[in-house]
Amino acid sequence: MAVINVGNESTFDEKLLTAQQPVLVDFWASWCGPCKMAGPEVEAVETELSGKVIVAKVNIDELPGLTSRFNVKAVPTFIVFKGGKEVSRFTGYKTRKDLAAAVENI
């Protein structure tokens, strides 16, 4: 699988919140320096944990409804979901090791 670029709220709800595996969602923006640095780290987590975790990205400028719904106030913000529920959240640049640990430890 590849990183899912969420295009709308219904895709988010249907593909991510109903997933059986843990889901790591990266809320990012194209103008955000730390987001650009985190992009390759997010993709590396998807490659390393393929089949064990779903990795998705939400562009906050394109999907302000999701940004508001999940109360994202800064980018990058990473939210881990399990069974459709938020189980972890952190903000700022994180390494692939940090991101992988966040989803493997739930």
N, CA and C of each residue as an Amber inpcrd file, in Angstrom:
protein
   318
   0.8420000  -1.2020000   0.0000000   0.0000000   0.0000000   0.0000000
   0.8720000   1.2440000   0.0000000   0.2780000   2.3200000  -0.3920000
   0.9650000   3.6110000  -0.3850000   0.2920000   4.5240000   0.6320000
   0.9430000   5.6280000   0.9230000   0.3470000   6.6340000   1.7960000
  -0.9310000   7.1310000   1.1210000  -2.0060000   7.2010000   1.8700000
  -3.2910000   7.6660000   1.3470000  -3.3410000   9.1780000   1.4720000
  -3.5380000   9.8590000   0.3580000  -3.7600000  11.3000000   0.3860000
  -5.2620000  11.5200000   0.4370000  -5.7560000  11.9240000   1.5930000
  -7.1890000  12.0610000   1.8080000  -7.7090000  13.2310000   0.9890000
  -8.7120000  12.9560000   0.1520000  -9.2680000  13.9820000  -0.7240000
 -10.5490000  14.6060000  -0.2130000 -11.2600000  13.8970000   0.6950000
 -12.5020000  14.4490000   1.2340000 -12.8500000  13.7500000   2.5540000
 -13.8250000  14.3270000   3.2420000 -14.1800000  13.7980000   4.5610000
 -14.7800000  12.4120000   4.5010000 -15.5500000  12.1090000   3.4580000
 -16.1600000  10.7900000   3.3950000 -15.0970000   9.7080000   3.1900000
 -14.0610000  10.0000000   2.4130000 -12.9500000   9.0600000   2.2500000
 -12.2840000   8.8220000   3.6000000 -12.0820000   9.8750000   4.3550000
 -11.4650000   9.7640000   5.6750000 -12.2950000   8.8240000   6.5460000
 -13.5960000   9.0710000   6.6000000 -14.4690000   8.2620000   7.4480000
 -14.5370000   6.8070000   6.9740000 -14.6810000   6.6080000   5.6780000
 -14.8650000   5.2620000   5.1290000 -13.5980000   4.4220000   5.1590000
 -12.4660000   4.9980000   4.8070000 -11.2330000   4.2200000   4.6920000
 -10.4120000   4.1810000   5.9700000 -10.4890000   5.2240000   6.7680000
  -9.5870000   5.3050000   7.9120000 -10.2590000   4.9770000   9.2390000
 -11.4290000   5.5340000   9.4670000 -12.0600000   5.3260000  10.7680000
 -12.6920000   3.9450000  10.9000000 -12.8570000   3.2350000   9.7980000
 -13.4110000   1.8790000   9.8540000 -12.3230000   0.8100000   9.7540000
 -11.0780000   1.2100000   9.6350000  -9.9680000   0.2730000   9.4650000
  -9.7340000  -0.5550000  10.7200000  -9.3220000  -1.7980000  10.5140000
  -8.9970000  -2.6720000  11.6340000  -7.5940000  -2.4110000  12.1700000
  -6.6860000  -1.9980000  11.2860000  -5.3200000  -1.7100000  11.6970000
  -5.2360000  -0.3100000  12.3170000  -4.1490000  -0.0520000  13.0350000
  -3.9120000   1.3220000  13.4880000  -3.7520000   2.2380000  12.2720000
  -4.1360000   3.4970000  12.4370000  -4.0530000   4.4880000  11.3630000
  -3.2490000   5.6790000  11.8690000  -2.2150000   6.0440000  11.1190000
  -1.4200000   7.2330000  11.4110000  -1.7960000   8.3000000  10.3960000
  -2.3010000   9.4320000  10.8790000  -2.7070000  10.5200000   9.9860000
  -1.7990000  11.7220000  10.2310000  -1.2320000  12.2080000   9.1370000
  -0.3560000  13.3820000   9.1470000  -1.1630000  14.5700000   8.6360000
  -1.4790000  15.5130000   9.5150000  -2.1260000  16.7670000   9.1130000
  -0.9960000  17.7410000   8.7870000  -0.9370000  18.2040000   7.5430000
   0.1960000  18.9750000   7.0560000  -0.2730000  20.1260000   6.1690000
   0.6890000  20.9670000   5.7670000   0.4160000  22.0650000   4.8290000
   1.6280000  22.2300000   3.9200000   1.3830000  22.6410000   2.6820000
   2.4620000  22.7740000   1.7020000   3.4430000  23.8940000   2.0610000
   3.0040000  24.8840000   2.8280000   3.8420000  26.0240000   3.2020000
   4.6340000  25.7700000   4.4860000   4.4950000  24.6080000   5.0820000
   5.0790000  24.2950000   6.3930000   6.4260000  23.5810000   6.2330000
   7.5050000  24.2250000   6.6880000   8.8380000  23.6370000   6.6130000
   8.9720000  22.3100000   7.3380000   8.5660000  22.2220000   8.6110000
   8.6440000  20.9490000   9.3130000   7.8080000  19.8480000   8.6570000
   6.7060000  20.2330000   8.0110000   5.8760000  19.2520000   7.3000000
   6.6550000  18.6580000   6.1290000   7.3870000  19.5110000   5.4230000
   8.1910000  19.0370000   4.2840000   9.2840000  18.0870000   4.7710000
   9.8650000  18.3860000   5.9110000  10.8900000  17.5060000   6.4740000
  10.2880000  16.1710000   6.9180000   9.0660000  16.2060000   7.4330000
   8.4180000  15.0020000   7.9570000   7.8800000  14.0970000   6.8490000
   7.6340000  14.6480000   5.6670000   7.0550000  13.8660000   4.5740000
   7.7880000  12.5630000   4.2930000   9.1100000  12.5920000   4.0800000
   9.8380000  11.3450000   3.8350000   9.8000000  10.3840000   5.0310000
   9.7370000  10.9220000   6.2330000   9.6550000  10.0810000   7.4290000
   8.3160000   9.3360000   7.4620000   7.2490000  10.0390000   7.1100000
   5.9060000   9.4380000   7.0620000   5.8840000   8.3190000   6.0150000
   6.4400000   8.5870000   4.8480000   6.4670000   7.5750000   3.7930000
   7.3110000   6.3670000   4.2040000   8.3850000   6.5900000   4.9290000
   9.2220000   5.4900000   5.3960000   8.4660000   4.5960000   6.3760000
   7.6410000   5.1920000   7.2250000   6.8460000   4.4050000   8.1660000
   5.8720000   3.5180000   7.3990000   5.2540000   4.0690000   6.3660000
   4.3150000   3.2690000   5.5640000   5.0460000   2.0910000   4.9270000
   6.2440000   2.3230000   4.4220000   7.0170000   1.2530000   3.7890000
   7.4290000   0.1920000   4.8100000   7.9270000   0.6380000   5.9520000
   8.4100000  -0.2800000   6.9790000   7.2930000  -1.0920000   7.6250000
   6.1240000  -0.4860000   7.7790000   5.0230000  -1.1530000   8.4880000
   3.8590000  -1.5070000   7.5630000   4.1300000  -1.6160000   6.2800000
   3.0950000  -1.9170000   5.2970000   2.3230000  -3.1740000   5.6970000
   1.0070000  -3.0610000   5.6770000   0.1420000  -4.1690000   6.0660000
  -0.1930000  -4.1870000   7.5440000   0.6170000  -3.5240000   8.3600000
   0.3710000  -3.4780000   9.7990000  -0.2900000  -2.1750000  10.2250000
  -0.1250000  -1.1430000   9.4140000  -0.6460000   0.1800000   9.7320000
  -1.0620000   0.8700000   8.4410000  -2.0450000   1.7190000   8.5380000
  -2.4540000   2.5570000   7.4130000  -1.9110000   3.9520000   7.6870000
  -1.2870000   4.5400000   6.6830000  -0.7220000   5.8750000   6.8140000
  -1.4360000   6.7970000   5.8390000  -1.8740000   7.9520000   6.3360000
  -2.6080000   8.9040000   5.5040000  -2.1300000  10.3190000   5.7760000
  -2.3560000  11.1730000   4.7890000  -2.0020000  12.5910000   4.9060000
  -3.2450000  13.4270000   4.6240000  -3.4300000  14.4790000   5.4160000
  -4.5300000  15.4170000   5.2400000  -3.9340000  16.8140000   5.0860000
  -4.1450000  17.4190000   3.9220000  -3.7010000  18.7900000   3.6820000
  -4.7150000  19.7170000   4.3510000  -4.2720000  20.4530000   5.3620000
  -5.2100000  21.2700000   6.1520000  -5.8230000  22.4110000   5.3450000
  -5.1250000  22.8710000   4.3130000  -5.6690000  23.9510000   3.4870000
  -6.7630000  23.4480000   2.5560000  -6.6860000  22.1810000   2.1540000
  -7.6810000  21.6070000   1.2570000  -8.8690000  21.0150000   2.0010000
  -8.6690000  20.6360000   3.2600000  -9.7340000  20.0050000   4.0440000
  -9.8970000  20.6830000   5.4060000 -10.3340000  21.9460000   5.3920000
 -10.4740000  22.6600000   6.6670000 -11.5220000  22.0380000   7.5900000
 -12.4900000  21.3350000   7.0260000 -13.4960000  20.6800000   7.8590000
 -12.8890000  19.6050000   8.7440000 -12.0160000  18.7920000   8.1810000
 -11.3370000  17.7600000   8.9810000 -10.3900000  18.3960000   9.9890000
  -9.7270000  19.4610000   9.5680000  -8.8110000  20.1700000  10.4570000
  -9.5650000  20.6620000  11.6860000 -10.7250000  21.2420000  11.4690000
 -11.5490000  21.7370000  12.5620000 -12.1280000  20.5900000  13.3880000
 -12.6290000  19.5860000  12.7040000 -13.2490000  18.4350000  13.3730000
 -12.3020000  17.7780000  14.3760000 -11.0140000  17.7010000  14.0230000
 -10.0440000  17.0740000  14.9080000  -9.2130000  18.0860000  15.6850000
  -9.6570000  19.3370000  15.6700000  -9.0620000  20.3860000  16.4900000
  -7.5480000  20.5050000  16.2780000  -7.1450000  20.4900000  15.0150000
  -5.7350000  20.6300000  14.6740000  -5.3980000  22.1150000  14.6760000
  -4.4900000  22.5120000  15.5440000  -4.1370000  23.9230000  15.7100000
  -2.7520000  24.2620000  15.1790000  -1.9220000  23.2440000  14.9250000
  -0.5640000  23.4570000  14.4380000  -0.2050000  22.3140000  13.4980000
   0.7540000  22.5560000  12.6200000   1.2080000  21.5060000  11.7110000
   2.7170000  21.3690000  11.7790000   3.2260000  20.1850000  11.5840000
   2.4690000  18.9630000  11.3980000   1.8730000  18.4640000  12.7200000
   0.6890000  17.9090000  12.6260000   0.0660000  17.2090000  13.7440000
  -0.1650000  15.7820000  13.2950000   0.2170000  14.8440000  14.1250000
   0.0360000  13.4290000  13.8370000  -0.9800000  12.8690000  14.8200000
  -1.9820000  12.1750000  14.2820000  -2.9860000  11.5410000  15.1340000
  -3.0120000  10.0520000  14.7930000  -2.9840000   9.2210000  15.8330000
  -3.0830000   7.7830000  15.6680000  -4.4850000   7.3650000  16.0840000
  -5.1480000   6.6120000  15.1980000  -6.4880000   6.0940000  15.4580000
  -6.4300000   4.5750000  15.5480000  -7.2500000   4.0070000  16.3950000
  -7.4250000   2.5630000  16.4900000  -8.9080000   2.3190000  16.7020000
  -9.5180000   1.5260000  15.8310000 -10.9480000   1.2640000  15.9460000
 -11.7870000   2.5180000  15.8050000 -11.3110000   3.4760000  15.0180000
 -12.0540000   4.7100000  14.7880000 -11.9230000   5.7560000  15.8760000
 -11.1380000   5.4530000  16.9040000 -10.9640000   6.3840000  18.0260000
  -9.5280000   6.9070000  18.0700000  -9.3990000   8.1830000  18.4140000
  -8.0720000   8.7620000  18.5910000  -7.4280000   8.1740000  19.8390000
  -6.1970000   7.6610000  19.6730000  -5.4970000   7.0810000  20.8160000
  -4.2050000   7.8180000  21.1470000  -3.7290000   8.6340000  20.2060000
  -2.4790000   9.3580000  20.4380000  -2.4240000  10.5590000  19.5070000
  -1.7400000  11.6130000  19.9670000  -1.5880000  12.8290000  19.1680000
  -0.2860000  13.5090000  19.5530000   0.4220000  14.0060000  18.5490000
   1.6280000  14.7790000  18.8100000   1.8470000  15.7580000  17.6710000
   2.5430000  16.8270000  17.9740000   2.7400000  17.9230000  17.0250000
   4.2240000  18.1760000  16.8490000   4.5700000  18.5990000  15.6410000
   5.9610000  18.9310000  15.3390000   6.6550000  17.8110000  14.6010000
   7.8270000  18.1210000  14.0870000   8.6040000  17.1420000  13.3260000
   8.9260000  15.9280000  14.1890000   8.7400000  14.7500000  13.6110000
   9.0810000  13.4910000  14.2750000   9.8400000  12.6170000  13.2910000
  10.7620000  11.8270000  13.8040000  11.5110000  10.9000000  12.9570000
  10.6610000   9.6720000  12.6680000  11.0840000   8.8950000  11.6820000
  10.3730000   7.6490000  11.3530000  10.3510000   6.7100000  12.5500000
  11.4160000   6.7210000  13.3470000  11.4540000   5.8680000  14.5540000
  10.3720000   6.2850000  15.5360000  10.2210000   7.5890000  15.7570000
   9.1830000   8.1040000  16.6650000   7.7860000   7.7660000  16.1460000
   7.5910000   7.9640000  14.8580000   6.2700000   7.7020000  14.2600000
   5.9280000   6.2160000  14.3170000   6.8980000   5.3800000  13.9840000
   6.6690000   3.9280000  14.0370000   6.3530000   3.4810000  15.4560000
   7.0790000   3.9960000  16.4290000   6.8350000   3.6320000  17.8250000
   5.4300000   4.0280000  18.2580000   4.9410000   5.1500000  17.7640000
   3.6080000   5.6260000  18.1480000   2.5090000   4.6690000  17.6970000
   2.6830000   4.0340000  16.5460000   1.6530000   3.1170000  16.0690000
   1.9010000   1.6740000  16.5130000   3.1290000   1.3200000  16.7550000
   3.4220000  -0.0510000  17.1800000   3.0820000  -0.2820000  18.6400000
   3.0440000   0.7700000  19.4310000   2.8250000   0.6360000  20.8670000
   1.3700000   0.7530000  21.2930000   0.4500000   0.6280000  20.3450000
  -0.9710000   0.6860000  20.7470000  -1.6160000  -0.6670000  20.6250000
